[in-house]
Amino acid sequence: MSAVVAGDRRRTIRRRLPWWLLAVVLLALAFVWVFPFIWMLSASLKSSAEIFAGGLGLVPETLQWENYSRAWEDGNFRVYLLNTVIVTVATVVIVVVRCALAGYVLGRYKFPGSRLVIGILVATLFVPTGYTIIPIVKLSLELGLLDQLSGMILALAGGANVASILIYAGYFRGLPQELEEAAIVDGAGFLRTFSRIMLPLSMPVTATVGILTFLFTWNAFFLPLVFSFSNPALRTVSVGMQAFVGENSTDWPGMAAAGVISLLPIVLLFAFMQRYFVEGIAGAVKS
């Protein structure tokens, strides 16, 4: 009897062995994927000498918490972080409202030239971002917005955002027509139907577009750099990293601490919103 049980156990182990191997391989790949962030977190708690002497070691000899205070106060990241939050939140709101309206019209209404509009939007995906910086800066200068956070917000929110518009359009196209018909019977107009019925139903897509816009705006470098050339107080966290690079030396521990500070909000946001992000992408693709 024991021999039979042992044989069954061996067969079970052989049958499950490929899954264990797959799990080990995936864990190894996950570690390689997150290793740069783990190393940066470790480097933010080391001294400069320890960073260069320790190589890829992850355990600091002594915890250098003053790196964070130096990044926060001396590196002025308390101001840069506030600027980034203001610019990112305002940009996300503008982009979500604008793309939701455009996607609703393109997804629910048939009008002459609708396919042409979609074609033009898709064509803008192939235009390099660098080509648009000069006209954006020129227009902002003419409007007197070049040295203001409001100008930076409008510049970042004024892009085509083609992917976001198409995600909304695909989602709205899949909703039942009876929803709008019932709203019209109740006397609702275009804006009321959109704001009271369609937009609340698109919350998974809104979460997806919000996360994508948040990531893009938070990590934006070229436009914030141009808008903060003459006023360093307008720098965002991505541009503020330059504060740790001197003519003759670089404060690597301070830069690592600043990098952890700038990445922490993104990690927390995605940790709380990843379910909505996946649902929004899946819903748009299904539609």
MODELLER restraints for C-alpha pairs under 7 A, 6 or more apart:
rsr = mdl.restraints
at = mdl.atoms
rsr.add(forms.Gaussian(group=physical.xy_distance, feature=features.Distance(at['CA:39:A'], at['CA:58:A']), mean=5.98, stdev=0.5))
rsr.add(forms.Gaussian(group=physical.xy_distance, feature=features.Distance(at['CA:40:A'], at['CA:256:A']), mean=5.55, stdev=0.5))
rsr.add(forms.Gaussian(group=physical.xy_distance, feature=features.Distance(at['CA:41:A'], at['CA:256:A']), mean=6.96, stdev=0.5))
rsr.add(forms.Gaussian(group=physical.xy_distance, feature=features.Distance(at['CA:41:A'], at['CA:260:A']), mean=6.33, stdev=0.5))
rsr.add(forms.Gaussian(group=physical.xy_distance, feature=features.Distance(at['CA:42:A'], at['CA:58:A']), mean=5.53, stdev=0.5))
rsr.add(forms.Gaussian(group=physical.xy_distance, feature=features.Distance(at['CA:42:A'], at['CA:59:A']), mean=6.64, stdev=0.5))
rsr.add(forms.Gaussian(group=physical.xy_distance, feature=features.Distance(at['CA:42:A'], at['CA:60:A']), mean=6.59, stdev=0.5))
rsr.add(forms.Gaussian(group=physical.xy_distance, feature=features.Distance(at['CA:43:A'], at['CA:51:A']), mean=6.26, stdev=0.5))
rsr.add(forms.Gaussian(group=physical.xy_distance, feature=features.Distance(at['CA:43:A'], at['CA:253:A']), mean=5.94, stdev=0.5))
rsr.add(forms.Gaussian(group=physical.xy_distance, feature=features.Distance(at['CA:43:A'], at['CA:256:A']), mean=6.12, stdev=0.5))
rsr.add(forms.Gaussian(group=physical.xy_distance, feature=features.Distance(at['CA:44:A'], at['CA:67:A']), mean=6.48, stdev=0.5))
rsr.add(forms.Gaussian(group=physical.xy_distance, feature=features.Distance(at['CA:44:A'], at['CA:253:A']), mean=4.91, stdev=0.5))
rsr.add(forms.Gaussian(group=physical.xy_distance, feature=features.Distance(at['CA:44:A'], at['CA:254:A']), mean=6.64, stdev=0.5))
rsr.add(forms.Gaussian(group=physical.xy_distance, feature=features.Distance(at['CA:44:A'], at['CA:256:A']), mean=4.72, stdev=0.5))
rsr.add(forms.Gaussian(group=physical.xy_distance, feature=features.Distance(at['CA:44:A'], at['CA:257:A']), mean=4.46, stdev=0.5))
rsr.add(forms.Gaussian(group=physical.xy_distance, feature=features.Distance(at['CA:45:A'], at['CA:60:A']), mean=6.58, stdev=0.5))
rsr.add(forms.Gaussian(group=physical.xy_distance, feature=features.Distance(at['CA:45:A'], at['CA:63:A']), mean=5.07, stdev=0.5))
rsr.add(forms.Gaussian(group=physical.xy_distance, feature=features.Distance(at['CA:45:A'], at['CA:64:A']), mean=4.61, stdev=0.5))
rsr.add(forms.Gaussian(group=physical.xy_distance, feature=features.Distance(at['CA:45:A'], at['CA:65:A']), mean=6.03, stdev=0.5))
rsr.add(forms.Gaussian(group=physical.xy_distance, feature=features.Distance(at['CA:45:A'], at['CA:67:A']), mean=6.79, stdev=0.5))
rsr.add(forms.Gaussian(group=physical.xy_distance, feature=features.Distance(at['CA:46:A'], at['CA:60:A']), mean=5.71, stdev=0.5))
rsr.add(forms.Gaussian(group=physical.xy_distance, feature=features.Distance(at['CA:46:A'], at['CA:62:A']), mean=6.93, stdev=0.5))
rsr.add(forms.Gaussian(group=physical.xy_distance, feature=features.Distance(at['CA:46:A'], at['CA:63:A']), mean=6.26, stdev=0.5))
rsr.add(forms.Gaussian(group=physical.xy_distance, feature=features.Distance(at['CA:46:A'], at['CA:64:A']), mean=5.49, stdev=0.5))
rsr.add(forms.Gaussian(group=physical.xy_distance, feature=features.Distance(at['CA:46:A'], at['CA:253:A']), mean=6.36, stdev=0.5))
rsr.add(forms.Gaussian(group=physical.xy_distance, feature=features.Distance(at['CA:47:A'], at['CA:64:A']), mean=6.68, stdev=0.5))
rsr.add(forms.Gaussian(group=physical.xy_distance, feature=features.Distance(at['CA:47:A'], at['CA:253:A']), mean=6.21, stdev=0.5))
rsr.add(forms.Gaussian(group=physical.xy_distance, feature=features.Distance(at['CA:48:A'], at['CA:252:A']), mean=6.37, stdev=0.5))
rsr.add(forms.Gaussian(group=physical.xy_distance, feature=features.Distance(at['CA:48:A'], at['CA:253:A']), mean=6.05, stdev=0.5))
rsr.add(forms.Gaussian(group=physical.xy_distance, feature=features.Distance(at['CA:67:A'], at['CA:253:A']), mean=6.15, stdev=0.5))
rsr.add(forms.Gaussian(group=physical.xy_distance, feature=features.Distance(at['CA:67:A'], at['CA:254:A']), mean=5.11, stdev=0.5))
rsr.add(forms.Gaussian(group=physical.xy_distance, feature=features.Distance(at['CA:67:A'], at['CA:257:A']), mean=6.12, stdev=0.5))
rsr.add(forms.Gaussian(group=physical.xy_distance, feature=features.Distance(at['CA:68:A'], at['CA:254:A']), mean=6.78, stdev=0.5))
rsr.add(forms.Gaussian(group=physical.xy_distance, feature=features.Distance(at['CA:68:A'], at['CA:257:A']), mean=5.36, stdev=0.5))
rsr.add(forms.Gaussian(group=physical.xy_distance, feature=features.Distance(at['CA:70:A'], at['CA:254:A']), mean=6.57, stdev=0.5))
rsr.add(forms.Gaussian(group=physical.xy_distance, feature=features.Distance(at['CA:71:A'], at['CA:77:A']), mean=6.07, stdev=0.5))
rsr.add(forms.Gaussian(group=physical.xy_distance, feature=features.Distance(at['CA:71:A'], at['CA:254:A']), mean=5.44, stdev=0.5))
rsr.add(forms.Gaussian(group=physical.xy_distance, feature=features.Distance(at['CA:71:A'], at['CA:257:A']), mean=6.46, stdev=0.5))
rsr.add(forms.Gaussian(group=physical.xy_distance, feature=features.Distance(at['CA:71:A'], at['CA:258:A']), mean=5.59, stdev=0.5))
rsr.add(forms.Gaussian(group=physical.xy_distance, feature=features.Distance(at['CA:72:A'], at['CA:78:A']), mean=5.37, stdev=0.5))
rsr.add(forms.Gaussian(group=physical.xy_distance, feature=features.Distance(at['CA:75:A'], at['CA:243:A']), mean=6.19, stdev=0.5))
rsr.add(forms.Gaussian(group=physical.xy_distance, feature=features.Distance(at['CA:77:A'], at['CA:237:A']), mean=6.83, stdev=0.5))
rsr.add(forms.Gaussian(group=physical.xy_distance, feature=features.Distance(at['CA:80:A'], at['CA:235:A']), mean=5.59, stdev=0.5))
rsr.add(forms.Gaussian(group=physical.xy_distance, feature=features.Distance(at['CA:80:A'], at['CA:236:A']), mean=4.67, stdev=0.5))
rsr.add(forms.Gaussian(group=physical.xy_distance, feature=features.Distance(at['CA:80:A'], at['CA:237:A']), mean=5.19, stdev=0.5))
rsr.add(forms.Gaussian(group=physical.xy_distance, feature=features.Distance(at['CA:80:A'], at['CA:240:A']), mean=6.58, stdev=0.5))
rsr.add(forms.Gaussian(group=physical.xy_distance, feature=features.Distance(at['CA:81:A'], at['CA:236:A']), mean=6.46, stdev=0.5))
rsr.add(forms.Gaussian(group=physical.xy_distance, feature=features.Distance(at['CA:81:A'], at['CA:237:A']), mean=5.82, stdev=0.5))
rsr.add(forms.Gaussian(group=physical.xy_distance, feature=features.Distance(at['CA:83:A'], at['CA:234:A']), mean=6.60, stdev=0.5))
rsr.add(forms.Gaussian(group=physical.xy_distance, feature=features.Distance(at['CA:83:A'], at['CA:235:A']), mean=6.99, stdev=0.5))
rsr.add(forms.Gaussian(group=physical.xy_distance, feature=features.Distance(at['CA:83:A'], at['CA:236:A']), mean=5.76, stdev=0.5))
rsr.add(forms.Gaussian(group=physical.xy_distance, feature=features.Distance(at['CA:84:A'], at['CA:218:A']), mean=6.51, stdev=0.5))
rsr.add(forms.Gaussian(group=physical.xy_distance, feature=features.Distance(at['CA:84:A'], at['CA:236:A']), mean=4.97, stdev=0.5))
rsr.add(forms.Gaussian(group=physical.xy_distance, feature=features.Distance(at['CA:84:A'], at['CA:237:A']), mean=6.44, stdev=0.5))
rsr.add(forms.Gaussian(group=physical.xy_distance, feature=features.Distance(at['CA:87:A'], at['CA:149:A']), mean=6.89, stdev=0.5))
rsr.add(forms.Gaussian(group=physical.xy_distance, feature=features.Distance(at['CA:87:A'], at['CA:153:A']), mean=5.51, stdev=0.5))
rsr.add(forms.Gaussian(group=physical.xy_distance, feature=features.Distance(at['CA:88:A'], at['CA:214:A']), mean=6.04, stdev=0.5))
rsr.add(forms.Gaussian(group=physical.xy_distance, feature=features.Distance(at['CA:88:A'], at['CA:217:A']), mean=5.60, stdev=0.5))
rsr.add(forms.Gaussian(group=physical.xy_distance, feature=features.Distance(at['CA:88:A'], at['CA:218:A']), mean=6.04, stdev=0.5))
rsr.add(forms.Gaussian(group=physical.xy_distance, feature=features.Distance(at['CA:90:A'], at['CA:153:A']), mean=6.73, stdev=0.5))
rsr.add(forms.Gaussian(group=physical.xy_distance, feature=features.Distance(at['CA:91:A'], at['CA:153:A']), mean=5.68, stdev=0.5))
rsr.add(forms.Gaussian(group=physical.xy_distance, feature=features.Distance(at['CA:91:A'], at['CA:156:A']), mean=6.66, stdev=0.5))
rsr.add(forms.Gaussian(group=physical.xy_distance, feature=features.Distance(at['CA:91:A'], at['CA:157:A']), mean=5.14, stdev=0.5))
rsr.add(forms.Gaussian(group=physical.xy_distance, feature=features.Distance(at['CA:92:A'], at['CA:210:A']), mean=5.83, stdev=0.5))
rsr.add(forms.Gaussian(group=physical.xy_distance, feature=features.Distance(at['CA:92:A'], at['CA:213:A']), mean=5.82, stdev=0.5))
rsr.add(forms.Gaussian(group=physical.xy_distance, feature=features.Distance(at['CA:92:A'], at['CA:214:A']), mean=6.21, stdev=0.5))
rsr.add(forms.Gaussian(group=physical.xy_distance, feature=features.Distance(at['CA:94:A'], at['CA:157:A']), mean=6.38, stdev=0.5))
rsr.add(forms.Gaussian(group=physical.xy_distance, feature=features.Distance(at['CA:95:A'], at['CA:157:A']), mean=5.73, stdev=0.5))
rsr.add(forms.Gaussian(group=physical.xy_distance, feature=features.Distance(at['CA:96:A'], at['CA:206:A']), mean=6.71, stdev=0.5))
rsr.add(forms.Gaussian(group=physical.xy_distance, feature=features.Distance(at['CA:96:A'], at['CA:209:A']), mean=6.71, stdev=0.5))
rsr.add(forms.Gaussian(group=physical.xy_distance, feature=features.Distance(at['CA:96:A'], at['CA:210:A']), mean=6.58, stdev=0.5))
rsr.add(forms.Gaussian(group=physical.xy_distance, feature=features.Distance(at['CA:99:A'], at['CA:164:A']), mean=6.25, stdev=0.5))
rsr.add(forms.Gaussian(group=physical.xy_distance, feature=features.Distance(at['CA:99:A'], at['CA:165:A']), mean=4.88, stdev=0.5))
rsr.add(forms.Gaussian(group=physical.xy_distance, feature=features.Distance(at['CA:100:A'], at['CA:165:A']), mean=6.73, stdev=0.5))
rsr.add(forms.Gaussian(group=physical.xy_distance, feature=features.Distance(at['CA:100:A'], at['CA:168:A']), mean=5.95, stdev=0.5))
rsr.add(forms.Gaussian(group=physical.xy_distance, feature=features.Distance(at['CA:102:A'], at['CA:165:A']), mean=6.31, stdev=0.5))
rsr.add(forms.Gaussian(group=physical.xy_distance, feature=features.Distance(at['CA:103:A'], at['CA:165:A']), mean=4.84, stdev=0.5))
rsr.add(forms.Gaussian(group=physical.xy_distance, feature=features.Distance(at['CA:103:A'], at['CA:166:A']), mean=6.30, stdev=0.5))
rsr.add(forms.Gaussian(group=physical.xy_distance, feature=features.Distance(at['CA:103:A'], at['CA:168:A']), mean=4.76, stdev=0.5))
rsr.add(forms.Gaussian(group=physical.xy_distance, feature=features.Distance(at['CA:103:A'], at['CA:169:A']), mean=4.05, stdev=0.5))
rsr.add(forms.Gaussian(group=physical.xy_distance, feature=features.Distance(at['CA:104:A'], at['CA:168:A']), mean=6.71, stdev=0.5))
rsr.add(forms.Gaussian(group=physical.xy_distance, feature=features.Distance(at['CA:104:A'], at['CA:169:A']), mean=5.76, stdev=0.5))
rsr.add(forms.Gaussian(group=physical.xy_distance, feature=features.Distance(at['CA:104:A'], at['CA:172:A']), mean=5.98, stdev=0.5))
rsr.add(forms.Gaussian(group=physical.xy_distance, feature=features.Distance(at['CA:106:A'], at['CA:114:A']), mean=6.79, stdev=0.5))
rsr.add(forms.Gaussian(group=physical.xy_distance, feature=features.Distance(at['CA:106:A'], at['CA:169:A']), mean=5.85, stdev=0.5))
rsr.add(forms.Gaussian(group=physical.xy_distance, feature=features.Distance(at['CA:107:A'], at['CA:169:A']), mean=4.19, stdev=0.5))
rsr.add(forms.Gaussian(group=physical.xy_distance, feature=features.Distance(at['CA:107:A'], at['CA:170:A']), mean=6.29, stdev=0.5))
rsr.add(forms.Gaussian(group=physical.xy_distance, feature=features.Distance(at['CA:107:A'], at['CA:172:A']), mean=5.55, stdev=0.5))
rsr.add(forms.Gaussian(group=physical.xy_distance, feature=features.Distance(at['CA:107:A'], at['CA:173:A']), mean=4.65, stdev=0.5))
rsr.add(forms.Gaussian(group=physical.xy_distance, feature=features.Distance(at['CA:108:A'], at['CA:172:A']), mean=6.50, stdev=0.5))
rsr.add(forms.Gaussian(group=physical.xy_distance, feature=features.Distance(at['CA:108:A'], at['CA:173:A']), mean=5.63, stdev=0.5))
rsr.add(forms.Gaussian(group=physical.xy_distance, feature=features.Distance(at['CA:121:A'], at['CA:162:A']), mean=5.86, stdev=0.5))
rsr.add(forms.Gaussian(group=physical.xy_distance, feature=features.Distance(at['CA:122:A'], at['CA:162:A']), mean=6.55, stdev=0.5))
rsr.add(forms.Gaussian(group=physical.xy_distance, feature=features.Distance(at['CA:136:A'], at['CA:155:A']), mean=6.64, stdev=0.5))
rsr.add(forms.Gaussian(group=physical.xy_distance, feature=features.Distance(at['CA:137:A'], at['CA:146:A']), mean=6.92, stdev=0.5))
rsr.add(forms.Gaussian(group=physical.xy_distance, feature=features.Distance(at['CA:140:A'], at['CA:146:A']), mean=5.15, stdev=0.5))
rsr.add(forms.Gaussian(group=physical.xy_distance, feature=features.Distance(at['CA:140:A'], at['CA:151:A']), mean=6.45, stdev=0.5))
rsr.add(forms.Gaussian(group=physical.xy_distance, feature=features.Distance(at['CA:145:A'], at['CA:151:A']), mean=4.51, stdev=0.5))
rsr.add(forms.Gaussian(group=physical.xy_distance, feature=features.Distance(at['CA:146:A'], at['CA:227:A']), mean=5.59, stdev=0.5))
rsr.add(forms.Gaussian(group=physical.xy_distance, feature=features.Distance(at['CA:147:A'], at['CA:227:A']), mean=5.76, stdev=0.5))
rsr.add(forms.Gaussian(group=physical.xy_distance, feature=features.Distance(at['CA:147:A'], at['CA:228:A']), mean=6.56, stdev=0.5))
rsr.add(forms.Gaussian(group=physical.xy_distance, feature=features.Distance(at['CA:147:A'], at['CA:231:A']), mean=6.58, stdev=0.5))
rsr.add(forms.Gaussian(group=physical.xy_distance, feature=features.Distance(at['CA:149:A'], at['CA:234:A']), mean=6.72, stdev=0.5))
rsr.add(forms.Gaussian(group=physical.xy_distance, feature=features.Distance(at['CA:152:A'], at['CA:224:A']), mean=6.52, stdev=0.5))
rsr.add(forms.Gaussian(group=physical.xy_distance, feature=features.Distance(at['CA:152:A'], at['CA:227:A']), mean=6.42, stdev=0.5))
rsr.add(forms.Gaussian(group=physical.xy_distance, feature=features.Distance(at['CA:156:A'], at['CA:217:A']), mean=6.93, stdev=0.5))
rsr.add(forms.Gaussian(group=physical.xy_distance, feature=features.Distance(at['CA:164:A'], at['CA:209:A']), mean=5.75, stdev=0.5))
rsr.add(forms.Gaussian(group=physical.xy_distance, feature=features.Distance(at['CA:167:A'], at['CA:284:A']), mean=5.40, stdev=0.5))
rsr.add(forms.Gaussian(group=physical.xy_distance, feature=features.Distance(at['CA:168:A'], at['CA:205:A']), mean=6.61, stdev=0.5))
rsr.add(forms.Gaussian(group=physical.xy_distance, feature=features.Distance(at['CA:170:A'], at['CA:284:A']), mean=5.31, stdev=0.5))
rsr.add(forms.Gaussian(group=physical.xy_distance, feature=features.Distance(at['CA:170:A'], at['CA:287:A']), mean=5.36, stdev=0.5))
rsr.add(forms.Gaussian(group=physical.xy_distance, feature=features.Distance(at['CA:171:A'], at['CA:283:A']), mean=6.42, stdev=0.5))
rsr.add(forms.Gaussian(group=physical.xy_distance, feature=features.Distance(at['CA:171:A'], at['CA:284:A']), mean=4.89, stdev=0.5))
rsr.add(forms.Gaussian(group=physical.xy_distance, feature=features.Distance(at['CA:171:A'], at['CA:287:A']), mean=5.65, stdev=0.5))
rsr.add(forms.Gaussian(group=physical.xy_distance, feature=features.Distance(at['CA:173:A'], at['CA:287:A']), mean=6.92, stdev=0.5))
rsr.add(forms.Gaussian(group=physical.xy_distance, feature=features.Distance(at['CA:174:A'], at['CA:287:A']), mean=5.21, stdev=0.5))
rsr.add(forms.Gaussian(group=physical.xy_distance, feature=features.Distance(at['CA:180:A'], at['CA:193:A']), mean=6.91, stdev=0.5))
rsr.add(forms.Gaussian(group=physical.xy_distance, feature=features.Distance(at['CA:183:A'], at['CA:193:A']), mean=6.24, stdev=0.5))
rsr.add(forms.Gaussian(group=physical.xy_distance, feature=features.Distance(at['CA:204:A'], at['CA:276:A']), mean=5.04, stdev=0.5))
rsr.add(forms.Gaussian(group=physical.xy_distance, feature=features.Distance(at['CA:204:A'], at['CA:277:A']), mean=6.65, stdev=0.5))
rsr.add(forms.Gaussian(group=physical.xy_distance, feature=features.Distance(at['CA:204:A'], at['CA:279:A']), mean=5.92, stdev=0.5))
rsr.add(forms.Gaussian(group=physical.xy_distance, feature=features.Distance(at['CA:204:A'], at['CA:280:A']), mean=4.46, stdev=0.5))
rsr.add(forms.Gaussian(group=physical.xy_distance, feature=features.Distance(at['CA:205:A'], at['CA:280:A']), mean=4.19, stdev=0.5))
rsr.add(forms.Gaussian(group=physical.xy_distance, feature=features.Distance(at['CA:207:A'], at['CA:276:A']), mean=5.88, stdev=0.5))
rsr.add(forms.Gaussian(group=physical.xy_distance, feature=features.Distance(at['CA:207:A'], at['CA:277:A']), mean=5.96, stdev=0.5))
rsr.add(forms.Gaussian(group=physical.xy_distance, feature=features.Distance(at['CA:208:A'], at['CA:276:A']), mean=6.60, stdev=0.5))
rsr.add(forms.Gaussian(group=physical.xy_distance, feature=features.Distance(at['CA:208:A'], at['CA:277:A']), mean=4.42, stdev=0.5))
rsr.add(forms.Gaussian(group=physical.xy_distance, feature=features.Distance(at['CA:208:A'], at['CA:280:A']), mean=5.55, stdev=0.5))
rsr.add(forms.Gaussian(group=physical.xy_distance, feature=features.Distance(at['CA:208:A'], at['CA:281:A']), mean=6.86, stdev=0.5))
rsr.add(forms.Gaussian(group=physical.xy_distance, feature=features.Distance(at['CA:219:A'], at['CA:238:A']), mean=6.10, stdev=0.5))
rsr.add(forms.Gaussian(group=physical.xy_distance, feature=features.Distance(at['CA:220:A'], at['CA:238:A']), mean=6.91, stdev=0.5))
rsr.add(forms.Gaussian(group=physical.xy_distance, feature=features.Distance(at['CA:221:A'], at['CA:238:A']), mean=5.87, stdev=0.5))
rsr.add(forms.Gaussian(group=physical.xy_distance, feature=features.Distance(at['CA:221:A'], at['CA:239:A']), mean=6.03, stdev=0.5))
rsr.add(forms.Gaussian(group=physical.xy_distance, feature=features.Distance(at['CA:224:A'], at['CA:235:A']), mean=6.56, stdev=0.5))
rsr.add(forms.Gaussian(group=physical.xy_distance, feature=features.Distance(at['CA:224:A'], at['CA:236:A']), mean=6.66, stdev=0.5))
rsr.add(forms.Gaussian(group=physical.xy_distance, feature=features.Distance(at['CA:224:A'], at['CA:239:A']), mean=6.92, stdev=0.5))
rsr.add(forms.Gaussian(group=physical.xy_distance, feature=features.Distance(at['CA:225:A'], at['CA:239:A']), mean=5.94, stdev=0.5))
rsr.add(forms.Gaussian(group=physical.xy_distance, feature=features.Distance(at['CA:228:A'], at['CA:234:A']), mean=5.28, stdev=0.5))
rsr.add(forms.Gaussian(group=physical.xy_distance, feature=features.Distance(at['CA:228:A'], at['CA:235:A']), mean=5.56, stdev=0.5))
rsr.add(forms.Gaussian(group=physical.xy_distance, feature=features.Distance(at['CA:237:A'], at['CA:262:A']), mean=6.23, stdev=0.5))
rsr.add(forms.Gaussian(group=physical.xy_distance, feature=features.Distance(at['CA:241:A'], at['CA:255:A']), mean=6.41, stdev=0.5))
rsr.add(forms.Gaussian(group=physical.xy_distance, feature=features.Distance(at['CA:244:A'], at['CA:250:A']), mean=5.81, stdev=0.5))
rsr.add(forms.Gaussian(group=physical.xy_distance, feature=features.Distance(at['CA:244:A'], at['CA:251:A']), mean=5.18, stdev=0.5))
rsr.add(forms.Gaussian(group=physical.xy_distance, feature=features.Distance(at['CA:244:A'], at['CA:254:A']), mean=6.80, stdev=0.5))
rsr.add(forms.Gaussian(group=physical.xy_distance, feature=features.Distance(at['CA:244:A'], at['CA:255:A']), mean=5.92, stdev=0.5))
rsr.add(forms.Gaussian(group=physical.xy_distance, feature=features.Distance(at['CA:245:A'], at['CA:251:A']), mean=6.49, stdev=0.5))
